[in-house]
């Protein structure tokens, strides 16, 4: 595989782990009546995917919880958003789930702060 084409999807130093972010959120409501529901998402992002100007994003591939069916999400976060007066950051995540049981769900959330206890 051509490393020039894949380098933006690798950690800056493959020998060193970068960081990940936890996430936990509900999707927006879908369907009507007794079928109206909003599945939950929880998980951990990929490691750093470098982009321009020293910034980075992460990828997320996850399933929702189950309500007679489940949905999948596959999305790349927005760039890092600094937390003022710290060396911490979060990422904005938005998109839509897969179409399952005749509907999809929109979602909009931020990741949790990187390394919150350090």
N, C-alpha and C positions, 0 to 999 in steps of 0.2 A: 504494500500500500504506500502511496506517495505521502510522506510525512508533511510536506508543505500544504497539502490539501486538508490533512486531519489535525494539524498542530493547534488550531483554534479550539479543538474539542478535547485537548489534553491538559493535564495540570502543567503549570510552568516548569516544574522539575518532576519528572515521573518517579524519581526516587523518594520524593517527599510528599506526604499527604498535604492537601490544602485544608479547606474547611467546608462544612455543610451547614444547612439550616433546617431546623424542624419546622413543620407547619401543621396546623389543625384548624379546620374551618368547615362551615356548612355551605352548600351550594345555595343558589336562589331557588325559590319554589317553582314547581312545574306541575302540570295537570290540574284538574278541577275536582271538586267534590271529595268523596272519600279517598280518591287516589292522589290528592294533593300532598306533596311531600318535598323535602329537601335533604338529600343525602349528605353525610359527613365525609370529610377527607382528612387523613392524617398520614404523616410520613416524614421522610427526610429527603432533602434535595441531593442531587449529584454534587461532586466536588466542583471546584472553580472551573469555569470555561472563560478564558481570557478574551476580552474584546479590545477595542481601540482605547487609547489614552490611559492605559493602566487599570482600566475598570474590568468588571467581570459580571457574568450571569451564571445561572445554574439551570439544569434541566430537572423536570419532575415527570415521573411516570408512575401512576398510582391508580388504585381502584377506589370507588366510594364504598360506603357500607351497603348493606343489602336490604332492599324493600321490595320483595318479590322479584327483584332484578338488581343489577348494579351497573354503574357506568365507569368508564375509564377516563383518565385525563393524561394528556401528553403535551407538555408545554415548556417553554423556556421562560424563565423569570425575566423581569426587567433588570436593568443595571443596578448595581449597589447604590443604596440611598444612605448617606452618612447620618448617624445619630449625633446631634450637636454635643459638643464638649466631651467626646469620647472617641475611641478608635474603633467603634462598633458600627454596624450597618444592618439594614434589612433590604428586602427585595419585594417589589410589587408583582403580583401574579394575577393574571386575568385570562379568561378564555371560556370555552364551552366544553362540556363533557361529550363523550360519544353518544350517538343516538341509540337508545335502547328502549324497548317497550313503547315505541312510537313517540318518544320525546327526548329532549336533552335538557341540561341545566347550565345556566351561566354561573360563573364564579368570579369573585374579586376579593383578594385578600393580600396581606403581607406575610412574608416569612417571619419567624421569630428571630430575635437578635442573635447574631453569631456569637458563640462562646459566651453565653450570658453570665456565667459565674467566674470568668477569668478576667 
